[in-house]
């Protein structure tokens, strides 16, 4: 269990920010997934990072429904194998 939540970790709840390396200039950018805009430019060169920052949706192993910003907890097999409600599932595309 964590002592404090890191917004990029994604271990127990969906990450709020996603680190993205710009393919044009190589700069790292932290894209805020909660406030994603139509365009998310690189802070150094202005390249649009929206497609690279958008997480891949998966079927959550906790509740069995699609999550659009999955955490690692929802990607691993759960003890008991039964579906349970997931309080942190992101139910709509970012």
Buried (B, 14 or more C-beta within 10 A) or exposed (E): EEEEEEBEBBEEBBBBBBEBEBEEEEBEBBBEBEEBEEEBBBEEEEBBBBEBBBBEBEEBBBBEEBBBBBBEBBBEEBEEEEEEEBEBBBEEEB
